[in-house]
């Protein structure tokens, strides 16, 4: 899905990261506060409904660039750091 379509469906960049393909993303999502997980799930479900109905959100509901925060990246960064530390520990 293009960046423009993400905005039209009010998704954030981190909403489109696929947790089924990446264990680090799965773990980061597990650590995410429940309120952020609920907001992410709402945006994803709404985008799927809009796509199925071949509709887009009204412009006032689009995600603005300044609102498109990469909320999951700090968690992913921490998970990857911990995984690398474990791998180094296991090697020694």
Backbone as a printed PyTorch tensor [residue, N CA C, xyz], in Angstrom:
tensor([[[  0.8450,  -1.1670,   0.0000],
         [  0.0000,   0.0000,   0.0000],
         [  0.9010,   1.2440,   0.0000]],

        [[  0.5340,   2.2110,  -0.7970],
         [  1.3540,   3.4110,  -0.9300],
         [  1.1870,   4.3300,   0.2840]],

        [[  2.1260,   5.2450,   0.4470],
         [  2.0430,   6.2180,   1.5440],
         [  0.7730,   7.0440,   1.4240]],

        [[  0.4200,   7.4100,   0.1910],
         [ -0.7870,   8.2130,  -0.0380],
         [ -2.0270,   7.4420,   0.4120]],

        [[ -2.1030,   6.1540,   0.0870],
         [ -3.2610,   5.3510,   0.4970],
         [ -3.2990,   5.2040,   2.0180]],

        [[ -2.1330,   5.0900,   2.6500],
         [ -2.0990,   5.0280,   4.1160],
         [ -2.7470,   6.2640,   4.7110]],

        [[ -2.4160,   7.4140,   4.1440],
         [ -2.9780,   8.6630,   4.6500],
         [ -4.4800,   8.7240,   4.4120]],

        [[ -4.9240,   8.2770,   3.2410],
         [ -6.3440,   8.3170,   2.9110],
         [ -7.1550,   7.3770,   3.8000]],

        [[ -6.5220,   6.3210,   4.2600],
         [ -7.2060,   5.3710,   5.1320],
         [ -6.8640,   5.6190,   6.5910]],

        [[ -6.0770,   6.6460,   6.8310],
         [ -5.7060,   7.0860,   8.1730],
         [ -4.8540,   6.0620,   8.9210]],

        [[ -3.9910,   5.3710,   8.1910],
         [ -3.0240,   4.4780,   8.8160],
         [ -1.7430,   5.2420,   9.0990]],

        [[ -1.0100,   4.7900,  10.0950],
         [  0.3190,   5.3380,  10.3630],
         [  1.3440,   4.3840,   9.7690]],

        [[  2.5680,   4.8720,   9.5880],
         [  3.6060,   4.0320,   8.9690],
         [  3.8070,   2.7240,   9.7240]],

        [[  3.8240,   2.7800,  11.0380],
         [  4.0650,   1.5620,  11.8170],
         [  2.8700,   0.6110,  11.8150]],

        [[  1.7010,   1.0870,  11.4070],
         [  0.5240,   0.2160,  11.3380],
         [  0.6810,  -0.8580,  10.2710]],

        [[  1.4670,  -0.5860,   9.2460],
         [  1.5720,  -1.5320,   8.1350],
         [  2.7320,  -2.5160,   8.2900]],

        [[  3.4440,  -2.4630,   9.4100],
         [  4.4940,  -3.4520,   9.6660],
         [  3.8360,  -4.7910,   9.9730]],

        [[  4.3320,  -5.8470,   9.3310],
         [  3.6970,  -7.1580,   9.4270],
         [  4.3190,  -8.0000,  10.5380]],

        [[  3.5680,  -8.1580,  11.6160],
         [  4.0750,  -8.9270,  12.7570],
         [  4.1340, -10.4200,  12.5020]],

        [[  3.4170, -10.9200,  11.4960],
         [  3.4400, -12.3600,  11.2340],
         [  4.7480, -12.7870,  10.5830]],

        [[  5.4670, -11.8500,   9.9870],
         [  6.7060, -12.1830,   9.2960],
         [  7.9580, -11.8920,  10.1080]],

        [[  7.8380, -11.1420,  11.1860],
         [  9.0180, -10.6850,  11.9200],
         [  8.8070, -10.8430,  13.4270]],

        [[  9.6200, -11.6750,  14.0410],
         [  9.5050, -11.9280,  15.4800],
         [  9.8140, -10.6830,  16.3050]],

        [[ 10.7110,  -9.8290,  15.8120],
         [ 11.0320,  -8.5970,  16.5390],
         [  9.8230,  -7.6640,  16.6020]],

        [[  9.1070,  -7.5540,  15.4960],
         [  7.9050,  -6.7180,  15.4770],
         [  6.8400,  -7.3200,  16.3820]],

        [[  6.7050,  -8.6300,  16.3580],
         [  5.7350,  -9.3200,  17.2260],
         [  6.0290,  -9.0190,  18.6990]],

        [[  7.2950,  -9.0950,  19.0810],
         [  7.6810,  -8.8220,  20.4790],
         [  7.4820,  -7.3470,  20.8180]],

        [[  7.8040,  -6.4590,  19.8860],
         [  7.6020,  -5.0240,  20.1170],
         [  6.1190,  -4.7310,  20.3420]],

        [[  5.2530,  -5.3530,  19.5600],
         [  3.8080,  -5.1660,  19.7360],
         [  3.3380,  -5.7050,  21.0830]],

        [[  3.9470,  -6.7950,  21.5350],
         [  3.5810,  -7.3600,  22.8290],
         [  3.9170,  -6.3810,  23.9550]],

        [[  4.9810,  -5.6060,  23.7800],
         [  5.4180,  -4.6500,  24.8010],
         [  4.6830,  -3.3080,  24.7180]],

        [[  4.0310,  -3.0700,  23.6240],
         [  3.3300,  -1.7980,  23.4140],
         [  2.1910,  -1.6550,  24.4220]],

        [[  1.9850,  -0.4690,  24.9810],
         [  0.8600,  -0.2680,  25.9060],
         [ -0.4760,  -0.6100,  25.2340]],

        [[ -1.3890,  -1.1540,  26.0200],
         [ -2.6690,  -1.6190,  25.4930],
         [ -3.4170,  -0.5390,  24.7160]],

        [[ -3.3800,   0.6900,  25.1900],
         [ -4.1110,   1.7660,  24.4980],
         [ -3.5680,   1.9740,  23.0890]],

        [[ -2.2510,   1.8680,  22.9080],
         [ -1.6660,   2.0260,  21.5750],
         [ -1.9910,   0.8350,  20.6800]],

        [[ -2.0270,  -0.3620,  21.2560],
         [ -2.4170,  -1.5520,  20.4880],
         [ -3.8660,  -1.4200,  20.0320]],

        [[ -4.7400,  -0.9700,  20.9320],
         [ -6.1490,  -0.7860,  20.5790],
         [ -6.3130,   0.2430,  19.4670]],

        [[ -5.5800,   1.3610,  19.5450],
         [ -5.6530,   2.3850,  18.5050],
         [ -5.1600,   1.8320,  17.1720]],

        [[ -4.0740,   1.0600,  17.2080],
         [ -3.5190,   0.4580,  15.9860],
         [ -4.5370,  -0.4980,  15.3740]],

        [[ -5.1150,  -1.3560,  16.2080],
         [ -6.1020,  -2.3230,  15.7060],
         [ -7.3030,  -1.6160,  15.1010]],

        [[ -7.7570,  -0.5370,  15.7330],
         [ -8.8860,   0.2240,  15.1970],
         [ -8.5620,   0.7690,  13.8130]],

        [[ -7.3590,   1.3630,  13.6630],
         [ -6.9810,   1.9300,  12.3610],
         [ -6.8860,   0.8510,  11.2910]],

        [[ -6.3340,  -0.3140,  11.6450],
         [ -6.1830,  -1.3980,  10.6720],
         [ -7.5550,  -1.9400,  10.2560]],

        [[ -8.4280,  -2.1650,  11.2180],
         [ -9.7640,  -2.6810,  10.9040],
         [-10.5390,  -1.6710,  10.0540]],

        [[-10.4480,  -0.3950,  10.4200],
         [-11.1420,   0.6340,   9.6410],
         [-10.6030,   0.6700,   8.2090]],

        [[ -9.2990,   0.5550,   8.0390],
         [ -8.7020,   0.5620,   6.6970],
         [ -9.1780,  -0.6470,   5.8850]],

        [[ -9.2680,  -1.8150,   6.5220],
         [ -9.7520,  -3.0080,   5.8080],
         [-11.2140,  -2.8450,   5.3950]],

        [[-12.0270,  -2.2680,   6.2760],
         [-13.4340,  -2.0310,   5.9320],
         [-13.5530,  -1.0420,   4.7780]],

        [[-12.7810,   0.0370,   4.8350],
         [-12.8060,   1.0230,   3.7540],
         [-12.3710,   0.4020,   2.4310]],

        [[-11.3300,  -0.4210,   2.4840],
         [-10.8350,  -1.0680,   1.2750],
         [-11.8930,  -2.0170,   0.7000]],

        [[-12.5450,  -2.7730,   1.5560],
         [-13.5770,  -3.7080,   1.0990],
         [-14.7580,  -2.9720,   0.4790]],

        [[-15.0630,  -1.7910,   1.0100],
         [-16.1930,  -1.0050,   0.5110],
         [-15.7780,  -0.0650,  -0.6260]],

        [[-14.4820,  -0.0860,  -0.9870],
         [-13.9480,   0.8000,  -2.0330],
         [-14.2350,   2.2670,  -1.7240]],

        [[-13.9840,   2.6430,  -0.4680],
         [-14.2080,   4.0170,  -0.0200],
         [-12.9160,   4.5690,   0.5740]],

        [[-12.8720,   5.8850,   0.7350],
         [-11.7940,   6.5340,   1.4840],
         [-12.4320,   7.4030,   2.5550]],

        [[-11.6480,   7.7390,   3.5580],
         [-12.1510,   8.5990,   4.6330],
         [-12.3430,  10.0250,   4.1300]],

        [[-13.2330,  10.7590,   4.7830],
         [-13.3210,  12.1900,   4.4800],
         [-11.9660,  12.8480,   4.7930]],

        [[-11.6190,  13.8760,   4.0580],
         [-10.2970,  14.4930,   4.1710],
         [ -9.9680,  14.9460,   5.5940]],

        [[-10.9490,  15.4070,   6.3480],
         [-10.6660,  15.8690,   7.7180],
         [-10.2540,  14.7260,   8.6570]],

        [[-10.4540,  13.4710,   8.2310],
         [-10.0610,  12.3270,   9.0560],
         [ -8.7580,  11.6850,   8.5930]],

        [[ -8.1600,  12.1860,   7.5240],
         [ -6.8900,  11.6510,   7.0470],
         [ -5.7990,  11.8910,   8.0770]],

        [[ -4.8280,  11.0040,   8.1280],
         [ -3.6690,  11.1950,   8.9910],
         [ -2.8020,  12.3000,   8.4020]],

        [[ -2.5060,  13.2990,   9.2040],
         [ -1.6240,  14.3810,   8.7540],
         [ -0.1780,  13.9450,   8.9500]],

        [[  0.7170,  14.4520,   8.1210],
         [  2.1200,  14.0450,   8.2010],
         [  2.6920,  14.2680,   9.5940]],

        [[  2.3350,  15.3790,  10.2230],
         [  2.8820,  15.6560,  11.5610],
         [  2.2960,  14.7320,  12.6280]],

        [[  1.1590,  14.1010,  12.3460],
         [  0.5530,  13.1560,  13.3000],
         [  1.0490,  11.7260,  13.0860]],

        [[  1.7360,  11.5040,  11.9810],
         [  2.1960,  10.1560,  11.6350],
         [  3.4780,   9.8280,  12.4020]],

        [[  3.3140,   9.4890,  13.6620],
         [  4.4520,   9.1870,  14.5380],
         [  4.8380,   7.7210,  14.3810]],

        [[  6.1070,   7.4660,  14.4530],
         [  6.5830,   6.0780,  14.3760],
         [  6.6100,   5.5200,  15.7990]],

        [[  5.4220,   5.2150,  16.2970],
         [  5.2270,   4.8300,  17.6950],
         [  5.8520,   3.4880,  18.0530]],

        [[  6.0380,   2.6090,  17.0910],
         [  6.5460,   1.2670,  17.3750],
         [  8.0760,   1.1820,  17.2920]],

        [[  8.7040,   2.1310,  16.6160],
         [ 10.1540,   2.0690,  16.3750],
         [ 11.0050,   1.9920,  17.6450]],

        [[ 10.7160,   2.7510,  18.7060],
         [ 11.5490,   2.6120,  19.9190],
         [ 11.4830,   1.1950,  20.5130]],

        [[ 10.3180,   0.5750,  20.4160],
         [ 10.1650,  -0.7870,  20.9420],
         [ 10.9220,  -1.7880,  20.0710]],

        [[ 10.8290,  -1.6130,  18.7580],
         [ 11.5460,  -2.5080,  17.8430],
         [ 13.0520,  -2.3680,  18.0590]],

        [[ 13.5080,  -1.1390,  18.1970],
         [ 14.9390,  -0.8900,  18.4250],
         [ 15.4180,  -1.5930,  19.6920]],

        [[ 14.6380,  -1.5060,  20.7680],
         [ 15.0010,  -2.1490,  22.0300],
         [ 15.0040,  -3.6720,  21.8950]],

        [[ 14.0110,  -4.2190,  21.2190],
         [ 13.9280,  -5.6730,  21.0280],
         [ 15.1300,  -6.1680,  20.2340]],

        [[ 15.4860,  -5.4580,  19.1650],
         [ 16.6360,  -5.8670,  18.3470],
         [ 17.9390,  -5.7780,  19.1380]],

        [[ 18.0610,  -4.7420,  19.9490],
         [ 19.2520,  -4.5920,  20.7890],
         [ 19.3690,  -5.7640,  21.7590]],

        [[ 18.2600,  -6.1150,  22.4030],
         [ 18.2720,  -7.2350,  23.3520],
         [ 18.5730,  -8.5560,  22.6520]],

        [[ 18.0210,  -8.7400,  21.4510],
         [ 18.2690,  -9.9800,  20.7050],
         [ 19.7490, -10.0960,  20.3530]],

        [[ 20.3620,  -8.9930,  19.9170],
         [ 21.7880,  -9.0100,  19.5740],
         [ 22.6380,  -9.2980,  20.8100]],

        [[ 22.2550,  -8.7290,  21.9580],
         [ 22.9860,  -9.0020,  23.1990],
         [ 22.8860, -10.4850,  23.5650]],

        [[ 21.6880, -11.0690,  23.3940],
         [ 21.5150, -12.5070,  23.6790],
         [ 22.3730, -13.3500,  22.7480]],

        [[ 22.4070, -12.9690,  21.4570],
         [ 23.2130, -13.7160,  20.4910],
         [ 24.6940, -13.6400,  20.8490]],

        [[ 25.1680, -12.4610,  21.2450],
         [ 26.5630, -12.3170,  21.6700],
         [ 26.8520, -13.1470,  22.9150]],

        [[ 25.8990, -13.1440,  23.8440],
         [ 26.0600, -13.9090,  25.0790],
         [ 26.1360, -15.4100,  24.7770]],

        [[ 25.2710, -15.8630,  23.8630],
         [ 25.2520, -17.2750,  23.4980],
         [ 26.5210, -17.7040,  22.7840]],

        [[ 27.1220, -16.7740,  22.0330],
         [ 28.3660, -17.1020,  21.3050],
         [ 29.5510, -17.2720,  22.2540]],

        [[ 29.5240, -16.5670,  23.3630],
         [ 30.6970, -16.6340,  24.2590],
         [ 30.5790, -17.7280,  25.2730]]])
